[in-house]
């Protein structure tokens, strides 16, 4: 199951699990659409491709909570 990290690692923008607009690599490094575009869809941590992260329905958050640990590197 995806961790659904709550923010962009590059700029700190909130990325709610139920909303579109997050991009992840195979290690789940997470970036907003603007940062993914600026990075040419390549993860700066591992060099992997950044892909659209699927959204998680809000109704499932209680049973399968999204991640809460923020990873903004500033």
Phi and psi restraints in degrees (range 20) as a CNS / XPLOR table:
assign (resid 1 and name C) (resid 2 and name N)
       (resid 2 and name CA) (resid 2 and name C) 1.0 -68.0 20.0 2
assign (resid 2 and name N) (resid 2 and name CA)
       (resid 2 and name C) (resid 3 and name N) 1.0 143.3 20.0 2
assign (resid 2 and name C) (resid 3 and name N)
       (resid 3 and name CA) (resid 3 and name C) 1.0 -70.6 20.0 2
assign (resid 3 and name N) (resid 3 and name CA)
       (resid 3 and name C) (resid 4 and name N) 1.0 -30.8 20.0 2
assign (resid 3 and name C) (resid 4 and name N)
       (resid 4 and name CA) (resid 4 and name C) 1.0 59.3 20.0 2
assign (resid 4 and name N) (resid 4 and name CA)
       (resid 4 and name C) (resid 5 and name N) 1.0 60.8 20.0 2
assign (resid 4 and name C) (resid 5 and name N)
       (resid 5 and name CA) (resid 5 and name C) 1.0 -59.3 20.0 2
assign (resid 5 and name N) (resid 5 and name CA)
       (resid 5 and name C) (resid 6 and name N) 1.0 145.4 20.0 2
assign (resid 5 and name C) (resid 6 and name N)
       (resid 6 and name CA) (resid 6 and name C) 1.0 -85.9 20.0 2
assign (resid 6 and name N) (resid 6 and name CA)
       (resid 6 and name C) (resid 7 and name N) 1.0 -3.9 20.0 2
assign (resid 6 and name C) (resid 7 and name N)
       (resid 7 and name CA) (resid 7 and name C) 1.0 -151.1 20.0 2
assign (resid 7 and name N) (resid 7 and name CA)
       (resid 7 and name C) (resid 8 and name N) 1.0 165.4 20.0 2
assign (resid 7 and name C) (resid 8 and name N)
       (resid 8 and name CA) (resid 8 and name C) 1.0 -79.2 20.0 2
assign (resid 8 and name N) (resid 8 and name CA)
       (resid 8 and name C) (resid 9 and name N) 1.0 130.7 20.0 2
assign (resid 8 and name C) (resid 9 and name N)
       (resid 9 and name CA) (resid 9 and name C) 1.0 -67.8 20.0 2
assign (resid 9 and name N) (resid 9 and name CA)
       (resid 9 and name C) (resid 10 and name N) 1.0 -23.4 20.0 2
assign (resid 9 and name C) (resid 10 and name N)
       (resid 10 and name CA) (resid 10 and name C) 1.0 -91.2 20.0 2
assign (resid 10 and name N) (resid 10 and name CA)
       (resid 10 and name C) (resid 11 and name N) 1.0 -42.5 20.0 2
assign (resid 10 and name C) (resid 11 and name N)
       (resid 11 and name CA) (resid 11 and name C) 1.0 -120.0 20.0 2
assign (resid 11 and name N) (resid 11 and name CA)
       (resid 11 and name C) (resid 12 and name N) 1.0 -9.1 20.0 2
assign (resid 11 and name C) (resid 12 and name N)
       (resid 12 and name CA) (resid 12 and name C) 1.0 84.6 20.0 2
assign (resid 12 and name N) (resid 12 and name CA)
       (resid 12 and name C) (resid 13 and name N) 1.0 2.7 20.0 2
assign (resid 12 and name C) (resid 13 and name N)
       (resid 13 and name CA) (resid 13 and name C) 1.0 -57.7 20.0 2
assign (resid 13 and name N) (resid 13 and name CA)
       (resid 13 and name C) (resid 14 and name N) 1.0 137.1 20.0 2
assign (resid 13 and name C) (resid 14 and name N)
       (resid 14 and name CA) (resid 14 and name C) 1.0 -65.3 20.0 2
assign (resid 14 and name N) (resid 14 and name CA)
       (resid 14 and name C) (resid 15 and name N) 1.0 137.0 20.0 2
assign (resid 14 and name C) (resid 15 and name N)
       (resid 15 and name CA) (resid 15 and name C) 1.0 -130.2 20.0 2
assign (resid 15 and name N) (resid 15 and name CA)
       (resid 15 and name C) (resid 16 and name N) 1.0 82.5 20.0 2
assign (resid 15 and name C) (resid 16 and name N)
       (resid 16 and name CA) (resid 16 and name C) 1.0 -58.2 20.0 2
assign (resid 16 and name N) (resid 16 and name CA)
       (resid 16 and name C) (resid 17 and name N) 1.0 141.4 20.0 2
assign (resid 16 and name C) (resid 17 and name N)
       (resid 17 and name CA) (resid 17 and name C) 1.0 -61.1 20.0 2
assign (resid 17 and name N) (resid 17 and name CA)
       (resid 17 and name C) (resid 18 and name N) 1.0 -29.3 20.0 2
assign (resid 17 and name C) (resid 18 and name N)
       (resid 18 and name CA) (resid 18 and name C) 1.0 -87.2 20.0 2
assign (resid 18 and name N) (resid 18 and name CA)
       (resid 18 and name C) (resid 19 and name N) 1.0 -2.2 20.0 2
assign (resid 18 and name C) (resid 19 and name N)
       (resid 19 and name CA) (resid 19 and name C) 1.0 -108.8 20.0 2
assign (resid 19 and name N) (resid 19 and name CA)
       (resid 19 and name C) (resid 20 and name N) 1.0 150.2 20.0 2
assign (resid 19 and name C) (resid 20 and name N)
       (resid 20 and name CA) (resid 20 and name C) 1.0 -75.4 20.0 2
assign (resid 20 and name N) (resid 20 and name CA)
       (resid 20 and name C) (resid 21 and name N) 1.0 172.6 20.0 2
assign (resid 20 and name C) (resid 21 and name N)
       (resid 21 and name CA) (resid 21 and name C) 1.0 108.5 20.0 2
assign (resid 21 and name N) (resid 21 and name CA)
       (resid 21 and name C) (resid 22 and name N) 1.0 1.2 20.0 2
assign (resid 21 and name C) (resid 22 and name N)
       (resid 22 and name CA) (resid 22 and name C) 1.0 -102.5 20.0 2
assign (resid 22 and name N) (resid 22 and name CA)
       (resid 22 and name C) (resid 23 and name N) 1.0 146.6 20.0 2
assign (resid 22 and name C) (resid 23 and name N)
       (resid 23 and name CA) (resid 23 and name C) 1.0 -126.0 20.0 2
assign (resid 23 and name N) (resid 23 and name CA)
       (resid 23 and name C) (resid 24 and name N) 1.0 138.7 20.0 2
assign (resid 23 and name C) (resid 24 and name N)
       (resid 24 and name CA) (resid 24 and name C) 1.0 -133.4 20.0 2
assign (resid 24 and name N) (resid 24 and name CA)
       (resid 24 and name C) (resid 25 and name N) 1.0 156.3 20.0 2
assign (resid 24 and name C) (resid 25 and name N)
       (resid 25 and name CA) (resid 25 and name C) 1.0 -99.9 20.0 2
assign (resid 25 and name N) (resid 25 and name CA)
       (resid 25 and name C) (resid 26 and name N) 1.0 -175.4 20.0 2
assign (resid 25 and name C) (resid 26 and name N)
       (resid 26 and name CA) (resid 26 and name C) 1.0 -68.2 20.0 2
assign (resid 26 and name N) (resid 26 and name CA)
       (resid 26 and name C) (resid 27 and name N) 1.0 -15.6 20.0 2
assign (resid 26 and name C) (resid 27 and name N)
       (resid 27 and name CA) (resid 27 and name C) 1.0 -97.2 20.0 2
assign (resid 27 and name N) (resid 27 and name CA)
       (resid 27 and name C) (resid 28 and name N) 1.0 5.8 20.0 2
assign (resid 27 and name C) (resid 28 and name N)
       (resid 28 and name CA) (resid 28 and name C) 1.0 69.6 20.0 2
assign (resid 28 and name N) (resid 28 and name CA)
       (resid 28 and name C) (resid 29 and name N) 1.0 19.6 20.0 2
assign (resid 28 and name C) (resid 29 and name N)
       (resid 29 and name CA) (resid 29 and name C) 1.0 -58.8 20.0 2
assign (resid 29 and name N) (resid 29 and name CA)
       (resid 29 and name C) (resid 30 and name N) 1.0 138.0 20.0 2
assign (resid 29 and name C) (resid 30 and name N)
       (resid 30 and name CA) (resid 30 and name C) 1.0 -125.1 20.0 2
assign (resid 30 and name N) (resid 30 and name CA)
       (resid 30 and name C) (resid 31 and name N) 1.0 132.9 20.0 2
assign (resid 30 and name C) (resid 31 and name N)
       (resid 31 and name CA) (resid 31 and name C) 1.0 -139.1 20.0 2
assign (resid 31 and name N) (resid 31 and name CA)
       (resid 31 and name C) (resid 32 and name N) 1.0 151.3 20.0 2
assign (resid 31 and name C) (resid 32 and name N)
       (resid 32 and name CA) (resid 32 and name C) 1.0 -75.2 20.0 2
assign (resid 32 and name N) (resid 32 and name CA)
       (resid 32 and name C) (resid 33 and name N) 1.0 169.0 20.0 2
assign (resid 32 and name C) (resid 33 and name N)
       (resid 33 and name CA) (resid 33 and name C) 1.0 -60.9 20.0 2
assign (resid 33 and name N) (resid 33 and name CA)
       (resid 33 and name C) (resid 34 and name N) 1.0 -41.3 20.0 2
assign (resid 33 and name C) (resid 34 and name N)
       (resid 34 and name CA) (resid 34 and name C) 1.0 -64.2 20.0 2
assign (resid 34 and name N) (resid 34 and name CA)
       (resid 34 and name C) (resid 35 and name N) 1.0 -43.5 20.0 2
assign (resid 34 and name C) (resid 35 and name N)
       (resid 35 and name CA) (resid 35 and name C) 1.0 -70.4 20.0 2
assign (resid 35 and name N) (resid 35 and name CA)
       (resid 35 and name C) (resid 36 and name N) 1.0 -39.2 20.0 2
assign (resid 35 and name C) (resid 36 and name N)
       (resid 36 and name CA) (resid 36 and name C) 1.0 -59.4 20.0 2
assign (resid 36 and name N) (resid 36 and name CA)
       (resid 36 and name C) (resid 37 and name N) 1.0 -41.0 20.0 2
assign (resid 36 and name C) (resid 37 and name N)
       (resid 37 and name CA) (resid 37 and name C) 1.0 -65.5 20.0 2
assign (resid 37 and name N) (resid 37 and name CA)
       (resid 37 and name C) (resid 38 and name N) 1.0 -44.3 20.0 2
assign (resid 37 and name C) (resid 38 and name N)
       (resid 38 and name CA) (resid 38 and name C) 1.0 -63.5 20.0 2
assign (resid 38 and name N) (resid 38 and name CA)
       (resid 38 and name C) (resid 39 and name N) 1.0 -29.0 20.0 2
assign (resid 38 and name C) (resid 39 and name N)
       (resid 39 and name CA) (resid 39 and name C) 1.0 -88.8 20.0 2
assign (resid 39 and name N) (resid 39 and name CA)
       (resid 39 and name C) (resid 40 and name N) 1.0 6.2 20.0 2
assign (resid 39 and name C) (resid 40 and name N)
       (resid 40 and name CA) (resid 40 and name C) 1.0 56.0 20.0 2
assign (resid 40 and name N) (resid 40 and name CA)
       (resid 40 and name C) (resid 41 and name N) 1.0 37.9 20.0 2
assign (resid 40 and name C) (resid 41 and name N)
       (resid 41 and name CA) (resid 41 and name C) 1.0 56.5 20.0 2
assign (resid 41 and name N) (resid 41 and name CA)
       (resid 41 and name C) (resid 42 and name N) 1.0 33.3 20.0 2
assign (resid 41 and name C) (resid 42 and name N)
       (resid 42 and name CA) (resid 42 and name C) 1.0 -122.4 20.0 2
assign (resid 42 and name N) (resid 42 and name CA)
       (resid 42 and name C) (resid 43 and name N) 1.0 130.6 20.0 2
assign (resid 42 and name C) (resid 43 and name N)
       (resid 43 and name CA) (resid 43 and name C) 1.0 -68.9 20.0 2
assign (resid 43 and name N) (resid 43 and name CA)
       (resid 43 and name C) (resid 44 and name N) 1.0 127.0 20.0 2
assign (resid 43 and name C) (resid 44 and name N)
       (resid 44 and name CA) (resid 44 and name C) 1.0 -72.8 20.0 2
assign (resid 44 and name N) (resid 44 and name CA)
       (resid 44 and name C) (resid 45 and name N) 1.0 -14.4 20.0 2
assign (resid 44 and name C) (resid 45 and name N)
       (resid 45 and name CA) (resid 45 and name C) 1.0 -84.6 20.0 2
assign (resid 45 and name N) (resid 45 and name CA)
       (resid 45 and name C) (resid 46 and name N) 1.0 -43.4 20.0 2
assign (resid 45 and name C) (resid 46 and name N)
       (resid 46 and name CA) (resid 46 and name C) 1.0 -124.4 20.0 2
assign (resid 46 and name N) (resid 46 and name CA)
       (resid 46 and name C) (resid 47 and name N) 1.0 -9.4 20.0 2
assign (resid 46 and name C) (resid 47 and name N)
       (resid 47 and name CA) (resid 47 and name C) 1.0 83.5 20.0 2
assign (resid 47 and name N) (resid 47 and name CA)
       (resid 47 and name C) (resid 48 and name N) 1.0 1.1 20.0 2
assign (resid 47 and name C) (resid 48 and name N)
       (resid 48 and name CA) (resid 48 and name C) 1.0 -74.1 20.0 2
assign (resid 48 and name N) (resid 48 and name CA)
       (resid 48 and name C) (resid 49 and name N) 1.0 165.1 20.0 2
assign (resid 48 and name C) (resid 49 and name N)
       (resid 49 and name CA) (resid 49 and name C) 1.0 -74.7 20.0 2
assign (resid 49 and name N) (resid 49 and name CA)
       (resid 49 and name C) (resid 50 and name N) 1.0 136.5 20.0 2
assign (resid 49 and name C) (resid 50 and name N)
       (resid 50 and name CA) (resid 50 and name C) 1.0 -91.6 20.0 2
assign (resid 50 and name N) (resid 50 and name CA)
       (resid 50 and name C) (resid 51 and name N) 1.0 127.1 20.0 2
assign (resid 50 and name C) (resid 51 and name N)
       (resid 51 and name CA) (resid 51 and name C) 1.0 -122.9 20.0 2
assign (resid 51 and name N) (resid 51 and name CA)
       (resid 51 and name C) (resid 52 and name N) 1.0 158.2 20.0 2
assign (resid 51 and name C) (resid 52 and name N)
       (resid 52 and name CA) (resid 52 and name C) 1.0 -56.4 20.0 2
assign (resid 52 and name N) (resid 52 and name CA)
       (resid 52 and name C) (resid 53 and name N) 1.0 130.3 20.0 2
assign (resid 52 and name C) (resid 53 and name N)
       (resid 53 and name CA) (resid 53 and name C) 1.0 -86.3 20.0 2
assign (resid 53 and name N) (resid 53 and name CA)
       (resid 53 and name C) (resid 54 and name N) 1.0 132.5 20.0 2
assign (resid 53 and name C) (resid 54 and name N)
       (resid 54 and name CA) (resid 54 and name C) 1.0 -68.2 20.0 2
assign (resid 54 and name N) (resid 54 and name CA)
       (resid 54 and name C) (resid 55 and name N) 1.0 152.2 20.0 2
assign (resid 54 and name C) (resid 55 and name N)
       (resid 55 and name CA) (resid 55 and name C) 1.0 -83.8 20.0 2
assign (resid 55 and name N) (resid 55 and name CA)
       (resid 55 and name C) (resid 56 and name N) 1.0 153.4 20.0 2
assign (resid 55 and name C) (resid 56 and name N)
       (resid 56 and name CA) (resid 56 and name C) 1.0 -110.4 20.0 2
assign (resid 56 and name N) (resid 56 and name CA)
       (resid 56 and name C) (resid 57 and name N) 1.0 126.0 20.0 2
assign (resid 56 and name C) (resid 57 and name N)
       (resid 57 and name CA) (resid 57 and name C) 1.0 -56.2 20.0 2
assign (resid 57 and name N) (resid 57 and name CA)
       (resid 57 and name C) (resid 58 and name N) 1.0 134.0 20.0 2
assign (resid 57 and name C) (resid 58 and name N)
       (resid 58 and name CA) (resid 58 and name C) 1.0 -56.0 20.0 2
assign (resid 58 and name N) (resid 58 and name CA)
       (resid 58 and name C) (resid 59 and name N) 1.0 -32.8 20.0 2
assign (resid 58 and name C) (resid 59 and name N)
       (resid 59 and name CA) (resid 59 and name C) 1.0 -62.7 20.0 2
assign (resid 59 and name N) (resid 59 and name CA)
       (resid 59 and name C) (resid 60 and name N) 1.0 -19.4 20.0 2
assign (resid 59 and name C) (resid 60 and name N)
       (resid 60 and name CA) (resid 60 and name C) 1.0 -96.8 20.0 2
assign (resid 60 and name N) (resid 60 and name CA)
       (resid 60 and name C) (resid 61 and name N) 1.0 -2.9 20.0 2
assign (resid 60 and name C) (resid 61 and name N)
       (resid 61 and name CA) (resid 61 and name C) 1.0 -63.5 20.0 2
assign (resid 61 and name N) (resid 61 and name CA)
       (resid 61 and name C) (resid 62 and name N) 1.0 -34.5 20.0 2
assign (resid 61 and name C) (resid 62 and name N)
       (resid 62 and name CA) (resid 62 and name C) 1.0 -66.9 20.0 2
assign (resid 62 and name N) (resid 62 and name CA)
       (resid 62 and name C) (resid 63 and name N) 1.0 -42.3 20.0 2
assign (resid 62 and name C) (resid 63 and name N)
       (resid 63 and name CA) (resid 63 and name C) 1.0 -80.6 20.0 2
assign (resid 63 and name N) (resid 63 and name CA)
       (resid 63 and name C) (resid 64 and name N) 1.0 -35.6 20.0 2
assign (resid 63 and name C) (resid 64 and name N)
       (resid 64 and name CA) (resid 64 and name C) 1.0 -129.7 20.0 2
assign (resid 64 and name N) (resid 64 and name CA)
       (resid 64 and name C) (resid 65 and name N) 1.0 77.1 20.0 2
assign (resid 64 and name C) (resid 65 and name N)
       (resid 65 and name CA) (resid 65 and name C) 1.0 -66.3 20.0 2
assign (resid 65 and name N) (resid 65 and name CA)
       (resid 65 and name C) (resid 66 and name N) 1.0 140.1 20.0 2
assign (resid 65 and name C) (resid 66 and name N)
       (resid 66 and name CA) (resid 66 and name C) 1.0 -70.4 20.0 2
assign (resid 66 and name N) (resid 66 and name CA)
       (resid 66 and name C) (resid 67 and name N) 1.0 162.8 20.0 2
assign (resid 66 and name C) (resid 67 and name N)
       (resid 67 and name CA) (resid 67 and name C) 1.0 -63.2 20.0 2
assign (resid 67 and name N) (resid 67 and name CA)
       (resid 67 and name C) (resid 68 and name N) 1.0 154.4 20.0 2
assign (resid 67 and name C) (resid 68 and name N)
       (resid 68 and name CA) (resid 68 and name C) 1.0 -120.8 20.0 2
assign (resid 68 and name N) (resid 68 and name CA)
       (resid 68 and name C) (resid 69 and name N) 1.0 -13.9 20.0 2
assign (resid 68 and name C) (resid 69 and name N)
       (resid 69 and name CA) (resid 69 and name C) 1.0 -75.0 20.0 2
assign (resid 69 and name N) (resid 69 and name CA)
       (resid 69 and name C) (resid 70 and name N) 1.0 118.5 20.0 2
assign (resid 69 and name C) (resid 70 and name N)
       (resid 70 and name CA) (resid 70 and name C) 1.0 -80.7 20.0 2
assign (resid 70 and name N) (resid 70 and name CA)
       (resid 70 and name C) (resid 71 and name N) 1.0 141.9 20.0 2
assign (resid 70 and name C) (resid 71 and name N)
       (resid 71 and name CA) (resid 71 and name C) 1.0 -120.0 20.0 2
assign (resid 71 and name N) (resid 71 and name CA)
       (resid 71 and name C) (resid 72 and name N) 1.0 13.9 20.0 2
assign (resid 71 and name C) (resid 72 and name N)
       (resid 72 and name CA) (resid 72 and name C) 1.0 -56.7 20.0 2
assign (resid 72 and name N) (resid 72 and name CA)
       (resid 72 and name C) (resid 73 and name N) 1.0 127.4 20.0 2
assign (resid 72 and name C) (resid 73 and name N)
       (resid 73 and name CA) (resid 73 and name C) 1.0 -98.0 20.0 2
assign (resid 73 and name N) (resid 73 and name CA)
       (resid 73 and name C) (resid 74 and name N) 1.0 -12.3 20.0 2
